């Protein structure tokens, strides 16, 4: 059973979002590669990690060089608050149990808790040295914090914000929740092991040998296994959730630093830090099915459900200096090919998807900026046809609006069409708006219809106008037709 508390709705929302992505629920996607635009947002120095808050729709950015958190409004892409936290904030995470944002302060050995309502720090929690990754446990509703230098993991109560400490291996920097067995898994960087932590007893119940320097690990909801990239190697260890043993090792590129799940194809994407490609693993067969060239030093990935693609950060190393551009490569989930390369700021470190506006936010560690990547909306045209162009007073006719995606075609429009007529009094529509019908992904248009009833009295030229309101990928447009209406 999942965690229940007074704010269960928050946990349910977070889990619903997670499962919706994992199960790849039907959504509107582009039929061909989209085009993108980038908004540069000034934040604090050296933005490292970000998190999306689904309750207020904002993006929180941990600025590791400014000891602050910037809050970006999803509606305006502007910073609406700057919050002082501890020294060198390293990771940031949203807590669905209480709606607050938790920040691990690497150089302060603390965790700052920010209210998602007031955007102020409500408490500072002492933890172990060099706290790093923060994860939420849906089984008990608490927060777990890894460490880059100690041999403990901190469990923080979502109710009291009081920590307890769980002994594990050395350097448990990254920690994740396993939906299958409801336990936490920590990768012990210096012990070459992964610790399984029982969410009920808070004890380490298994120590699993893996490869050298295990890094950012992944739970795969498609097969229930845990994927562990071993940074000082060229392979990934796959751990069975039921047996706590490594069931296979998969050869990838050089220095795999992180693994990411793609719900569109159930594949695992491995970032090979010292290679110029991403290894794509079929989670059914646990074999590499593609090595996608993206550029030197891929470091992070985030899935965008609007375009069924993984957005991969290409983060060239600072030393030695690299001539590789700072970009985000867009890998199509169906073809496993790069469909776009987007220029962003220096050292694109981490990426997060914003469900409020459908944009991708990239923290540029080598600057004081965040790049917000949006899909460039396609223009549309709207045409109107009525079954009858001459109708008597108090009689009706069916009018249909067809909204077409103008070239270059990216997919059928969705959304609603509003109807008006002039001059008044001219008549009324039933209903006053309609929703565009579902169209195949290869279609260039979509239509919907309403009934128009004349109230003109005497014969009058009536202009009927259909106004398309646009959607997340298409601009608004309108079209009209003139009919003769009245006795």
C-alpha positions as CSV (number, residue, x, y, z in Angstrom):
1,X,0.0,0.0,0.0
2,X,1.2,3.5,-0.8
3,X,1.8,6.2,1.7
4,X,-1.3,7.9,3.2
5,X,-1.3,11.2,5.1
6,X,-3.4,14.4,5.2
7,X,-1.8,15.5,2.0
8,X,-2.2,12.1,0.2
9,X,-3.5,13.9,-2.9
10,X,0.0,15.3,-3.5
11,X,1.6,11.8,-3.4
12,X,-1.1,10.5,-5.6
13,X,-0.5,13.3,-8.1
14,X,3.2,12.7,-8.2
15,X,2.8,8.9,-8.6
16,X,0.1,9.5,-11.3
17,X,2.5,11.7,-13.2
18,X,5.3,9.1,-12.9
19,X,3.0,6.2,-13.9
20,X,1.5,8.2,-16.8
21,X,5.0,8.7,-18.3
22,X,6.0,5.1,-17.6
23,X,2.9,3.7,-19.1
24,X,3.0,6.1,-22.0
25,X,-0.6,7.2,-22.0
26,X,-2.0,8.4,-25.3
27,X,-1.2,12.0,-26.0
28,X,-1.0,14.3,-29.0
29,X,2.5,14.0,-30.6
30,X,4.1,15.4,-33.7
31,X,4.0,13.4,-36.9
32,X,7.4,14.7,-38.0
33,X,10.3,16.4,-36.2
34,X,9.4,19.6,-34.6
35,X,11.3,22.9,-34.6
36,X,12.3,24.6,-31.3
37,X,13.0,28.0,-29.8
38,X,15.1,28.8,-26.8
39,X,14.5,31.4,-24.1
40,X,17.5,32.2,-21.9
41,X,16.6,32.9,-18.3
42,X,19.1,34.5,-15.9
43,X,19.4,32.8,-12.6
44,X,22.1,32.4,-9.9
45,X,25.7,31.3,-10.6
46,X,26.4,27.8,-11.7
47,X,22.9,26.3,-11.8
48,X,23.3,22.6,-11.2
49,X,20.0,20.8,-10.7
50,X,16.3,21.7,-11.1
51,X,12.9,20.3,-10.1
52,X,9.4,20.9,-11.4
53,X,6.7,21.5,-8.8
54,X,3.4,20.1,-10.2
55,X,1.3,22.0,-7.6
56,X,2.3,25.5,-8.4
57,X,3.7,24.8,-11.9
58,X,7.1,26.4,-11.2
59,X,10.6,25.2,-11.8
60,X,13.1,25.4,-8.9
61,X,16.8,25.9,-9.8
62,X,19.6,25.1,-7.3
63,X,22.5,27.6,-8.0
64,X,25.5,25.8,-6.7
65,X,27.7,28.9,-7.0
66,X,25.4,31.4,-5.4
67,X,23.9,29.4,-2.5
68,X,20.5,30.2,-3.8
69,X,17.4,28.7,-5.4
70,X,15.8,30.5,-8.3
71,X,12.0,30.0,-8.8
72,X,11.0,30.2,-12.5
73,X,7.4,30.8,-13.4
74,X,6.2,28.4,-16.0
75,X,3.8,31.0,-17.4
76,X,6.2,33.8,-17.9
77,X,9.7,32.1,-17.9
78,X,10.9,34.8,-15.5
79,X,12.4,34.4,-12.0
80,X,9.7,35.2,-9.5
81,X,11.8,34.5,-6.3
82,X,15.4,34.0,-5.2
83,X,15.7,32.0,-2.0
84,X,18.9,31.8,0.1
85,X,19.8,28.2,1.1
86,X,23.0,26.5,2.4
87,X,26.4,26.4,0.8
88,X,26.8,24.8,-2.6
89,X,23.3,23.4,-3.2
90,X,23.9,20.2,-5.1
91,X,20.5,18.6,-5.6
92,X,16.8,19.6,-5.4
93,X,13.7,17.6,-5.2
94,X,9.9,18.0,-4.7
95,X,8.2,16.2,-1.8
96,X,4.7,15.0,-2.8
97,X,3.9,14.2,0.8
98,X,3.9,17.8,2.0
99,X,4.3,19.8,-1.2
100,X,7.7,21.3,-0.1
101,X,11.0,21.5,-2.0
102,X,14.1,19.9,-0.5
103,X,17.6,21.1,-1.3
104,X,20.8,19.3,-0.4
105,X,23.6,21.7,0.5
106,X,26.9,20.0,-0.3
107,X,29.3,22.3,1.6
108,X,26.9,22.9,4.6
109,X,26.0,19.3,5.4
110,X,22.4,20.4,5.5
111,X,19.1,20.1,3.7
112,X,17.0,23.3,3.2
113,X,13.2,22.8,3.1
114,X,11.4,25.4,0.9
115,X,7.6,25.9,1.2
116,X,6.0,25.5,-2.2
117,X,3.3,28.0,-1.1
118,X,5.4,30.8,0.2
119,X,8.8,30.2,-1.5
120,X,10.6,30.6,1.8
121,X,12.9,28.3,3.7
122,X,10.9,26.9,6.6
123,X,13.6,24.7,8.1
124,X,17.2,23.7,7.7
125,X,18.0,20.0,8.6
126,X,21.5,18.9,9.7
127,X,22.6,15.8,7.8
128,X,25.9,14.0,7.0
129,X,28.7,15.5,5.0
130,X,28.3,16.3,1.3
131,X,24.6,15.5,0.9
132,X,23.7,14.8,-2.7
133,X,20.8,13.1,-4.5
134,X,17.3,13.4,-2.9
135,X,14.5,10.8,-3.6
136,X,11.0,10.3,-2.3
137,X,9.8,7.0,-1.0
138,X,6.2,6.3,-2.0
139,X,6.0,3.4,0.5
140,X,6.6,5.4,3.7
141,X,6.2,9.0,2.4
142,X,9.6,10.1,3.5
143,X,12.7,11.7,1.8
144,X,16.0,9.9,1.4
145,X,19.3,11.8,0.9
146,X,22.5,10.3,-0.4
147,X,26.0,11.4,0.3
148,X,29.1,11.8,-1.8
149,X,31.6,11.2,1.1
150,X,30.1,9.5,4.1
151,X,28.8,5.9,4.5
152,X,25.2,6.7,5.5
153,X,21.9,7.7,3.9
154,X,19.6,10.1,5.7
155,X,15.9,9.4,5.9
156,X,13.9,12.6,6.6
157,X,10.4,12.4,7.9
158,X,8.0,14.4,5.8
159,X,5.9,15.2,8.9
160,X,8.6,16.2,11.4
161,X,11.6,16.9,9.1
162,X,13.7,15.0,11.6
163,X,16.5,12.8,10.0
164,X,17.6,9.3,10.9
165,X,20.7,7.8,9.4
166,X,21.1,4.4,7.8
167,X,24.6,2.8,7.4
168,X,25.4,1.7,3.9
169,X,28.6,1.5,1.7
170,X,31.0,4.4,1.1
171,X,29.9,7.4,-1.0
172,X,26.2,6.6,-1.5
173,X,25.7,9.6,-3.8
174,X,22.7,8.4,-5.7
175,X,19.5,6.8,-4.4
176,X,16.3,5.8,-6.1
177,X,12.9,4.3,-5.2
178,X,11.9,0.8,-6.5
179,X,8.2,0.6,-7.4
180,X,8.2,-3.2,-7.5
181,X,9.5,-3.9,-3.9
182,X,9.0,-0.5,-2.4
183,X,12.6,-0.2,-1.2
184,X,15.3,2.3,-1.8
185,X,18.5,1.5,-3.7
186,X,21.7,3.5,-3.1
187,X,24.8,3.3,-5.3
188,X,28.0,3.3,-3.2
189,X,30.5,5.0,-5.4
190,X,33.6,4.1,-3.4
191,X,32.5,0.6,-2.4
192,X,31.5,-0.7,-5.9
193,X,28.2,-1.9,-4.4
194,X,24.5,-1.0,-4.3
195,X,22.7,-1.1,-1.0
196,X,19.0,-2.1,-0.8
197,X,17.3,-0.3,2.1
198,X,14.0,-1.7,3.5
199,X,11.5,1.2,3.6
200,X,9.8,-0.3,6.7
201,X,12.7,-1.1,8.9
202,X,15.2,1.4,7.5
203,X,17.9,-1.3,7.5
204,X,20.2,-2.3,4.7
205,X,18.9,-5.7,3.6
206,X,21.2,-6.4,0.8
207,X,24.7,-5.3,-0.4
208,X,25.0,-6.1,-4.1
209,X,28.4,-6.1,-5.8
210,X,28.5,-4.2,-9.1
211,X,31.2,-2.6,-11.2
212,X,33.7,0.2,-10.3
213,X,32.2,3.5,-9.1
214,X,28.5,3.0,-9.6
215,X,26.9,6.3,-10.6
216,X,23.3,7.6,-11.3
217,X,21.1,4.4,-11.2
218,X,17.7,3.8,-12.7
219,X,14.6,1.8,-11.9
220,X,13.0,0.5,-15.0
221,X,9.2,0.3,-14.7
222,X,9.0,-1.9,-17.8
223,X,10.8,-4.9,-16.4
224,X,11.2,-4.0,-12.7
225,X,15.0,-4.1,-12.8
226,X,17.6,-1.6,-11.6
227,X,20.2,-0.4,-14.0
228,X,23.5,0.7,-12.6
229,X,26.0,2.6,-14.8
230,X,29.6,1.9,-13.5
231,X,31.5,5.1,-14.2
232,X,35.0,3.7,-14.1
233,X,34.2,1.1,-16.7
234,X,32.3,0.6,-19.9
235,X,29.4,-1.5,-18.7
236,X,26.0,-1.3,-16.9
237,X,25.0,-3.8,-14.2
238,X,21.4,-5.0,-14.2
239,X,20.0,-5.9,-10.7
240,X,16.9,-8.0,-10.3
241,X,14.4,-6.5,-7.9
242,X,13.3,-10.0,-6.7
243,X,16.7,-11.7,-6.2
244,X,18.9,-8.7,-5.4
245,X,21.6,-10.1,-7.7
246,X,23.1,-8.8,-10.9
247,X,21.4,-10.7,-13.7
248,X,23.5,-9.4,-16.5
249,X,26.1,-6.8,-17.4
250,X,25.8,-4.8,-20.6
251,X,28.8,-3.3,-22.5
252,X,28.2,0.4,-23.4
253,X,30.5,3.4,-24.0
254,X,33.2,4.8,-21.9
255,X,32.4,6.1,-18.4
256,X,28.6,5.6,-18.3
257,X,27.4,8.2,-15.8
258,X,23.7,7.9,-15.8
259,X,20.7,5.9,-17.1
260,X,17.3,7.2,-18.2
261,X,14.0,5.5,-19.1
262,X,12.0,6.2,-22.2
263,X,8.3,5.4,-21.8
264,X,7.6,5.6,-25.5
265,X,9.7,2.5,-26.3
266,X,10.6,1.1,-22.9
267,X,14.3,1.5,-23.6
268,X,17.1,2.6,-21.3
269,X,19.4,5.4,-22.5
270,X,22.9,5.4,-21.0
271,X,25.0,8.6,-21.0
272,X,28.6,7.7,-21.9
273,X,30.5,10.6,-20.5
274,X,33.8,10.0,-22.4
275,X,32.2,8.8,-25.6
276,X,30.3,10.7,-28.2
277,X,27.3,8.5,-28.2
278,X,24.3,7.4,-26.1
279,X,23.8,3.6,-25.7
280,X,20.2,2.5,-26.0
281,X,19.3,-0.7,-24.2
282,X,16.2,-2.8,-25.0
283,X,14.9,-3.6,-21.6
284,X,13.2,-6.7,-22.9
285,X,16.4,-8.3,-24.1
286,X,19.0,-6.3,-22.2
287,X,21.0,-5.7,-25.3
288,X,22.2,-2.5,-26.9
289,X,20.0,-1.8,-29.9
290,X,21.5,1.5,-30.9
291,X,24.5,3.8,-30.3
292,X,23.3,7.2,-31.1
293,X,25.9,9.8,-31.9
294,X,25.1,13.1,-30.1
295,X,28.5,14.8,-29.5
296,X,31.2,14.6,-26.9
297,X,30.3,13.9,-23.3
298,X,26.5,13.3,-23.0
299,X,25.6,13.8,-19.3
300,X,21.8,13.8,-18.8
301,X,18.5,13.1,-20.5
302,X,14.8,14.0,-20.0
303,X,11.8,12.6,-21.9
304,X,9.4,15.1,-23.6
305,X,6.0,13.4,-24.2
306,X,4.9,16.1,-26.7
307,X,7.4,14.9,-29.2
308,X,8.1,11.4,-28.0
309,X,11.8,12.1,-27.7
310,X,14.7,12.1,-25.3
311,X,16.5,15.5,-24.8
312,X,20.1,14.7,-24.2
313,X,22.5,17.2,-22.7
314,X,25.9,17.3,-24.4
315,X,28.1,18.8,-21.7
316,X,31.8,19.1,-22.8
317,X,34.3,18.8,-20.0
318,X,35.7,22.1,-18.6
319,X,39.2,20.7,-18.4
320,X,40.8,20.1,-20.7
321,X,38.9,22.8,-22.7
322,X,36.7,21.4,-25.5
323,X,35.6,22.9,-28.8
324,X,32.5,20.8,-28.7
325,X,29.4,23.0,-28.8
326,X,27.1,23.1,-25.8
327,X,23.9,21.5,-27.1
328,X,20.9,19.4,-26.4
329,X,20.4,16.5,-28.9
330,X,16.8,15.4,-29.5
331,X,16.6,11.6,-30.0
332,X,13.3,10.4,-31.6
333,X,12.0,7.4,-29.6
334,X,10.7,5.6,-32.7
335,X,13.7,5.9,-35.0
336,X,16.4,6.3,-32.4
337,X,18.0,9.0,-34.5
338,X,18.8,12.7,-33.7
339,X,16.1,14.9,-35.1
340,X,17.4,18.2,-33.8
341,X,20.5,19.7,-32.2
342,X,19.7,22.8,-30.0
343,X,22.3,25.3,-28.9
344,X,22.1,26.1,-25.2
345,X,24.3,27.7,-22.5
346,X,27.7,26.6,-21.3
347,X,27.9,23.2,-19.7
348,X,24.3,22.0,-19.9
349,X,24.3,19.9,-16.8
350,X,20.7,18.7,-16.0
351,X,17.4,18.9,-17.7
352,X,13.8,18.8,-16.4
353,X,10.4,18.6,-18.3
354,X,7.7,21.1,-17.3
355,X,4.2,19.6,-17.5
356,X,2.6,23.0,-17.2
357,X,3.9,24.5,-20.4
358,X,5.5,21.5,-22.1
359,X,9.0,23.0,-22.1
360,X,12.4,21.5,-21.4
361,X,14.5,23.4,-18.9
362,X,18.3,23.1,-19.1
363,X,20.6,24.1,-16.2
364,X,23.7,25.6,-17.7
365,X,26.3,24.9,-15.0
366,X,29.0,27.0,-16.7
367,X,27.0,30.2,-16.6
368,X,24.2,31.9,-14.7
369,X,21.4,30.8,-17.1
370,X,18.7,28.3,-17.7
371,X,17.7,27.5,-21.3
372,X,14.0,27.0,-21.7
373,X,13.4,24.9,-24.9
374,X,9.9,25.3,-26.3
375,X,8.3,23.8,-29.4
376,X,7.8,26.4,-32.1
377,X,4.1,26.5,-32.7
378,X,2.9,25.8,-36.2
379,X,0.6,28.3,-37.9
380,X,-2.9,27.3,-38.8
381,X,-5.7,28.3,-41.2
382,X,-9.4,27.8,-40.5
383,X,-12.1,27.4,-43.1
384,X,-15.9,27.3,-42.6
385,X,-18.5,25.4,-44.6
386,X,-22.3,25.3,-43.9
387,X,-24.6,22.7,-45.3
388,X,-27.0,25.4,-46.5
389,X,-26.0,28.9,-47.6
390,X,-29.6,30.2,-47.5
391,X,-31.9,29.4,-44.6
392,X,-35.3,30.7,-43.3
393,X,-35.8,32.4,-40.0
394,X,-35.8,30.0,-37.0
395,X,-34.4,27.2,-39.2
396,X,-31.1,25.5,-38.7
397,X,-28.1,24.3,-40.7
398,X,-24.9,22.5,-39.8
399,X,-21.7,24.4,-40.0
400,X,-18.2,22.8,-40.0
401,X,-14.9,24.3,-39.2
402,X,-11.7,22.7,-40.6
403,X,-8.4,23.7,-39.0
404,X,-5.4,23.0,-41.1
405,X,-1.7,22.8,-40.1
406,X,0.1,25.1,-42.4
407,X,3.4,24.0,-44.0
408,X,5.8,22.7,-42.8
409,X,3.4,20.1,-41.5
410,X,4.0,18.9,-38.0
411,X,0.7,17.2,-37.0
412,X,-3.1,17.7,-36.8
413,X,-4.4,20.6,-34.6
414,X,-6.3,19.8,-31.4
415,X,-8.4,21.9,-29.1
416,X,-11.6,23.9,-29.4
417,X,-13.3,26.2,-31.9
418,X,-15.6,29.1,-30.8
419,X,-18.5,30.3,-33.0
420,X,-20.0,33.8,-33.5
421,X,-22.2,35.6,-36.1
422,X,-22.8,39.1,-37.2
423,X,-24.6,41.5,-37.5
424,X,-26.7,41.0,-34.3
425,X,-29.3,39.7,-34.0
426,X,-28.3,37.0,-36.3
427,X,-29.0,33.7,-34.6
428,X,-27.4,31.2,-32.2
429,X,-25.1,28.2,-32.2
430,X,-25.7,24.8,-30.5
431,X,-23.2,24.3,-28.9
432,X,-21.4,27.6,-28.9
433,X,-18.1,25.8,-29.3
434,X,-16.9,22.5,-30.5
435,X,-13.8,20.3,-30.0
436,X,-11.8,19.2,-33.0
437,X,-12.1,15.5,-33.7
438,X,-9.2,13.1,-33.3
439,X,-7.2,12.8,-36.5
440,X,-4.4,10.4,-37.5
441,X,-0.9,11.6,-36.8
442,X,-0.3,11.8,-40.5
443,X,-3.3,14.1,-41.1
444,X,-2.9,17.8,-41.8
445,X,-6.3,18.9,-40.5
446,X,-9.1,18.3,-38.0
447,X,-12.7,19.4,-38.0
448,X,-15.8,19.9,-35.8
449,X,-19.4,21.0,-36.3
450,X,-22.2,23.0,-34.7
451,X,-25.8,23.8,-35.5
452,X,-26.6,27.4,-36.5
453,X,-30.2,28.6,-36.0
454,X,-31.3,31.8,-37.8
455,X,-32.9,34.7,-35.9
456,X,-32.4,37.4,-38.5
457,X,-36.0,38.2,-39.2
458,X,-35.7,39.6,-42.7
459,X,-33.3,38.3,-45.3
460,X,-29.9,39.3,-44.3
461,X,-26.3,38.5,-45.2
462,X,-24.9,36.8,-42.0
463,X,-21.2,36.3,-41.4
464,X,-20.5,33.1,-39.5
465,X,-17.0,33.0,-37.9
466,X,-15.2,30.1,-36.4
467,X,-12.3,31.0,-34.2
468,X,-9.7,28.2,-33.4
469,X,-8.2,28.8,-30.0
470,X,-4.9,27.0,-30.6
471,X,-3.1,24.3,-28.6
472,X,0.3,23.7,-27.2
473,X,1.7,23.1,-30.7
474,X,-0.5,25.3,-33.0
475,X,-1.3,28.9,-33.2
476,X,-4.9,30.3,-33.2
477,X,-6.7,31.2,-36.4
478,X,-10.2,32.0,-37.7
479,X,-12.3,31.7,-40.8
480,X,-15.7,32.9,-42.0
481,X,-18.5,32.3,-44.4
482,X,-21.4,34.5,-45.4
483,X,-24.9,33.0,-45.7
484,X,-28.3,34.4,-46.4
485,X,-30.5,34.1,-43.3
486,X,-34.1,35.2,-42.5
487,X,-37.6,35.1,-43.8
